[in-house]
Amino acid sequence: MIVKVKEPQQDEFSMIKENQIIFTFLHFAADEKLTRSFIDTGAIGVAFETVERDGRLPILAPMSEIAGRMSIQEGAKYLEAPQGGRGVLLGGLPGVSSADVVIIGAGVVGY
């Protein structure tokens, strides 16, 4: 059994052998090329993001929390002028209004 965190990368597929078990994030829904390449290996994949226990996703949940918290920081970064943004500061400054933000979704970010 091979356990990793990051989904297999293109240069790793030649190392994956038939009947090996790969336990990792697979993200097949997001990448058709990854999906087809993995199928071609003949390996058995167990995706972290699909493991359920008591109706919950115990491996995916903490990763989603990190991603949700980071999304605000990343969004703020891309509003900065040096990153090509409009030079907006999320929190504003004295005499400068804070940014208007719309959260779409009810996950960690929305919470």
VENMO-V351650 format. One record per helix or strand. SS is the DSSP state (A for helix, B for strand). FROM is the first residue (numbers start at 1). TO is the last residue. If there is no record, write none. Layout:
SS:FROM:TO  SS:FROM:TO
This chain:
B:2:3  A:10:15  B:21:24  A:28:30  A:32:41  B:44:47  A:48:50  B:53:53  B:56:56  A:60:79  A:81:83  B:93:93  B:96:96
